Amino acid sequence: MTDLHRHYWQDMTPQGLTADHPIGDAFTRYATTVSRDELTAHQNRLFLRCVDRAWKTNFYRRLWGDKGIEPGDIRSLEDLPRLPIFDKSDIMASLDRTPPFGDFAGFESYEQRPPVILHTTSGTTGKPQVLLFGPKSREVQNILLARLYRFQGLRPDDIVHSVYGHGMINGGHYVREAVTHWTSAVFLSAGTGVETRSVQQVEIMKNFGATVIVGFADYIKKLASVAREMGLEPGRDIPVRMISGHMGREDKAAIGEAWGGAQCFDWYGVGDTGLIAAEGPDRDGLYVQEDAQYLEVCDIDTGRVIEDGGVGDMVCTCLFKDDLYPIIRFNTHDVTQWKPGKSSIGVEYRRVEGFMGRSDNMVKIRGINIFPQGVGPMLDEHPAFAKEFICRATRDAQDRDSFIVVAEATDLSPATAQAFGDILKRKIGIEPVIELVERGVTAALTQIDVRQKPIRLIDERFKT
């Protein structure tokens, strides 16, 4: 009798995956010795496989066909700017058109559908989006994340405490797979504060001797405060030495100090693409994982490719996703800029500055573009800032916009409010309204205890 099932490892081998995407010492050798010509040839070989796969999906046939593009028109990455950029709205439209899975995976093109990994986004920017992975692209995604942890200094004997969410959300599952499939470290899947209460998380870290924390900066900071409230000293009672997560514009030195001097590393990726760029041991910009990801920085308004160091949207082509849901010119709407100069440790990959905010969460106040996520790191320079905040945009009867920052502080005096206002005026170009509150007051609005990515902006200008 014929077995109608296909299993996860059937169409790939680990050795085949790491030949194209090395890990550990092999990655370090490759990244420090590969020439730009060799890297471009590697990228083009993988890219053409992705283009071939994309033409087999109704999503790309429609997206590209509507622009007059035909099979054979795209012969290399040099032709990439001819292709239209798409974003989450196109994926959501696909899901509405052909529920529940959309037509971007191309299920109909398989004679026998391969195993499918299904997750969703967290819904931070709206309705949760379906994420689909084939086994091959899923494992490459896992390799890239494990690669960065090892490159940053993860050791075989480490105990990794993860505060990424689980449930239908991709993050916690994919981080767990990366560590357990491609490292020897022990993994503690604590999850968010909803899945495991903060006090219990601290107890778990102490009991198992956690040496590494992975997750989002906001909650990692909160756990350090909870540990101290419990009478524990981070770094001594909980021997954390390394933190790797989504730092954005956060003060990594301050986070590391909160955890007893741990080294902090930043990395960037989204649910659709997996890891795109990450800091290395030099902590000097984020290295784009160019053997697996092709990144463009594009003008927020025009979509034009920016090469001169200007700020723009990160538009990603996943060179390894040649199975379910190929990703070619996906606009993350996360903002960055290219970092100039050469790597001090000899890595040949290009670097970006990291996550600087979201263009679709950017707020324009009196002609000034403000990224709310960046407000906290700006206020970090004042010792009275208690690390939590939320921004509000309002409009009065005369149609004048105001930008209000509600900040938690250890000193609620008018002098502190004035100092906060001066810092932000100097850095963003307009004078905000500062409202100081005690610790914990903003939690109900930011939802920091229940969301992986806290809310940082409430735009009240268009409410009816």
N, C-alpha and C positions, 0 to 999 in steps of 0.2 A: 504493500500500500504506500502511495506517495505521501510524503510529509509536506503538507501545504504551508507549514510555518517556516519562516527564515529567522535565524538567530542573529544576535547583535554583532558577533565577530565574523560572520560568514564572508563578507565581502572585503575584509581588510585584515592586515596583520599589524601589530605594534611596530615591527621593524620597518614596514613600508611607510608608516606615518612619520616616524622619526627620521627617515632618510630625507624627506622634504622639509621637516620641521624639527631640527635637532633640539636636544634638551640636555641640561647639565653641562659638563665640561665640553661636550661636542658643540653645544650652542655657543659657548664663549669663544671657542676656536673659530667657528664659522663667522660669528658676528665681528670678530676682530681681524679677520684675514680676507673676507670676501671683497672683491672689487665691485664697483658700481656696474660695470658691464656684466659681470657674472650674476649679480643680483637682478638686474633688469631682465636678463635671459630667463632666469628662474621664474620671475614674476610673470613674464609673458607666456611661458609654458603653462603655468597654472591658470592664468587669466583666460586663455582660449578654451580651456576645459569648462570654465564657468560660463562663458558665452554660449558654448554649444549646449550646455544644460539649460540655460535660461531660455533659449529658443524653443525648448520643449514644453514650456509652461505657458498657459493662456495669459498669465499676468504680464510677462515680458513681451509676448507677441502683440498684445494690445498696447502696452506702454511704448514700445519702440516703433511698432507699426504706425501708430498715430503720428509719429514724427517723420514718417517716410523712410525709416531705416529698414533694410532688408538683410536676410542672412547673407553673410559674405562681406558686408560693408565694414565690419569691425575685425581688423586683422592683427591689432596689437594694442598695447596700452596707450600708444600715441593717439589712437582713435577714441579714447575714452571720453574726452570732452564733447564729442558728437552725441553721446548718449544723454537722455534726460535724467535729471536728478529726481529721485522719489523720496517720500518720507512716510511717517506713520499714517498720515491721512489716506495715502494710497492703499496701504495695507488694510486699514479699517474699512475702506470702500470695497476692497476685495472680499473681506469677510461678510459685509452686508450683501454683496452681490451673490455669493455662493457660500452660504453658511453650512456647517459651522467652521470649516477649515480654510475657506477662501480658495483662490485659484493660484496662489503664488508658490505653492509647493509642487504643483505639477503631478499630483497623484495619478491623474488619468493617463500619464505617459508611461507608466510602469506596467509591464505585463504581469509582474508579481510585485506588489508593493513591499518595499523594505520595511524593517522595523522603524517605528516612529517614536521619537521622544517629544512629548507635548508639555509645554509650560505656558505661562502667561507673564506679561509684565506686571509690575506692582500697581499700575493705574495712577502713578504720581501725576501725570499730565492729562488724565482723563480716564475713559473706559479702558479696562485692561485689554491688552492685545495678545492674540494667540501667537506663540512662538513654536516653531516646528524644527526639529533637528533629525537628520539621518545619522546613523551610527558613526560613519566616517567623520563628518564635520563636527559631531559632538565630541569625539575623542581628540581631534586636533584642537578644538577649543579648550579642552581640559589640559592638553599638553602645554599650550601657550601660558595658561595660568600657573601651572606647576613649574614651568620653566622660569617664570618671573620670580616666584617665591624662592626657588633655589638660587637664582642669580642674585637676589637681594640678601641671601644668607641663611635661608632655611636649612637646618641640619637634620640628619636622619633621626636623631634622638629628641627632636622637638615635640612639644605638646601644643597643638594648635587649637585655640579657642575661637570659634566662629560665631559672629553675631548677625550673620546674614539670614534673612527670612526663608521659610520653607513653604509649605502648602502648595498652591499652584505656581507660586513665583519661582522663576528660574534660579535666582542667585544662590540660595543656600545649597541646592542640590548640585549645581555645577561646581561650586567651590569644594564641596565634599568629594565629588568624583575626582577633581583635579588632585587633591591631596592624597586620597586613598588609592587612586590608580597609578600615580606617577611620582610619589615620594614614599619614604619610609616613616614619615612623621605620624604620630597618633593624633586623631581628629576628634574634637569635642563639638558636636553639632547643637550648640545651645540655642541658636536662633535669636529672634527679637525679644524685646521685653515682654511682649504678649505671650510668646511661646514659653519663655522661661523668665520668671520675674528677676529683676535686676539683683536683688539680694541673693537669690538662688544662684544666679550666674557667678557672682563673686565667690560664693561658697564652692561652686564647681571648680573654678580656676584655682582656688587655694588648695582644695583637696587633691586635685590631679597635678598640681604644680605647673600650670600653664606657663609656657615660655614665649608664645607667639599669640597675638590677637589679630584677627582679620575681620574687616567689616567697614562700616561707614563711620567717619570721624566723629560725628555728633554723638552717637551712642557710646563709642569707645571712651570719649571724654566723660560722659555721664557715669560710666562704670567706675572710673577712677575716683570720682566724688563719692559714689556709694560705698566703695571699699573703705575710704577714710572715715565715713560716717559709721561704719561697722567696726572701727578701731584697727583696721589693717593698713599696713604701709605698702603701697604698690612698689614693686621692685625688690622688696625685702621679704614680705610675707607671701607675695605672689611674684615669682621670679621672671616676670615678663621682660624680655630683652629686645624683642622685635615686634613692630606693628606694621602691617601692610593693609592698605585699604584705600578708599576713595577720600582723599584729603582735599581735593580742589584747591581753594585758596587758603585753607586753614593753616595756622602756624604749627608746622610739624614739630618744631623745637618745643613749643608749649605742651603739645600732646605728649611728646616723649618725656618731658619733665614731669608731667602729671602721673606718668607710669614709672617713675623712679629712674629716669634717664634712658629709657628704651629708644632704640633707633626707629624712626618712622619713615615709611616709604609710601609713595603715591603710585596709583595705577589708574588707568581709565579704560572703560569699555561700556557697552550697553547690552541689553538682553538679546537683541537680534544678532550682534556681531561677536559677542564675547570680547576678550581683551584686545585692545587696539594698541595701547602704548603704556610703558611702565618705566619707573625710575630703576636705575641700576645701583650698584654699590657706591657710585660717585654722588648720587642724589643731585644731579645737575641737569634737570629737564627729563622728559619722558621719552624713551626710545620707542619709536614706532616699530612694531614687529613686522618688518618689511618683507620677510620671507613668507608671510601669511596674510598681511593686510596692506592694502594700497590706500593711503590717506591723501585726500585733497583738503586744503583749507580754502573755503569759497566765501565770496562776499555775501553778507546776510541778505541784502536786498536784490542783487542781480544774479547771484549764483556764479559769477565769474571767479575763476581760479586765482587765488592770491599767492604770489611767491615772494613778495617783498617784506614779509614780516608783519603785515597788517593782521588785524583781528577778524576772524570769520568763522563760519560754521564748519564743523568737521564732517566731511562727506567720505564715507568708507566703502571700499570694494573688498569683500572677503575672498581672497584668492584660493581659499581651501574649501569653500562651500560649493562644490560641484555635484551635490546630491539634492536633498530637499531644501527648498527655499534658498536658491542662489541670491546673493546680495551684491548688486552692482550699482554703485553710486547712490548709496543710502544716506540721506541727510539726517544726522543725529540731532541737529539743532543745538548741539553743545558747542560752545565757543572756545577757540584757542588761537594761538599764533605759533609760527615756526620759530624755533630757537636757533640763533646764528652760531657760527663757530664750530670747532671740532670737539669731539669727545675727549676728555682728559684721560680716559682709560682705553682709548683706541677702538671703540666700537664704531663701525662704519654706518650704522643705521642713522637716519635723520631723527631729530628730536623736536618735540613740541613743548610748550610751556605748561601744558596740563589743562584741566577743566577750569574755565574762567566764568562760567555761567551759561544759561540757556537763552538762545535768541528768541524762543517762543515764550519765555518767561521774563524777558527783558522788559523793563518799564521805562517809558519815555516821559520825563517830567520837565516841562519848559524847554524842550529841545535837547535835553541831556539823556543819553542812554545809560540806564543804571541796571546792573545785574544784582538782584537782592542777595544771592548766595555770597557775594563778595563783601557784604557789610560786616559780618562777624569778624573775618580776618582783619579788616581795617581797624575795628575797635579793639582788637587784641593788644594793640600797643599801649592801651591804658590799663593800669593794674586793677581798677575798680570794675572792669567789665567781667561779668560772671558767665560769659560764654554762650548765653542763650538770648535769642532775639526774634522778632518778627517785624516785617515792614508792611505799611499800609499806604496805598495811594488813594487820595481823596480829591474831590473837585467841589468848589464852593459855588454859590449862586451866581458869581461873576465869571464862572468858567475858569477859575484859576486853580491849577493843580498844586497839591502839596504832597510831600513825601515824609511820612512819619515813621520813625524807628522806635519801636517799643523794646527796650533793652533791659535785661536783668543786670543788676549791679549790687556791689557790696556797700556802696555809698550813694544814697539817693539825694544828695544835696544839689542845689542849683549850680554850684561850681562844677560838679561832675557832669551834669547835663550839658553845660556850656562847653566843657572840654570835649565831650563826645561829639557835639555839633561841630566844633572847630575841626576835629579830625576828619569827619565826613565831608565837610565843606571843602577842605583842602584836597581831598582825594577824589571826590566825584563832581565837584564844580558847582553845586548848589547847596543852600543851607537847609538842612532837614529840620523837622520838628522832632525833638527828643523827648520821649516819655520813659522815665526810669521806674522800674518795678523790682520787687524782691525776687529772690530765687524761686523758681518753680511756677511763677505766675503765667509765663507764656506757654507752658506745656500743653494746655488745653487747646490752644490755637495752632501750635506747630505740630502737635500730635507726635512728639518725639518718642513717646513710649510705645506707640503702636505702628509707626511707619519707619521703613528703612531710610527714607529720604524725607526729613521734616519739611513742612510747609514753611516757606520764608516770605511769601508775598500774599497779601489780601488786597486785590484791586477793587475798590469800592466806587470807582468813578462811573461805571456803566450800569449800576444796579438800578432797577426800576421799582 
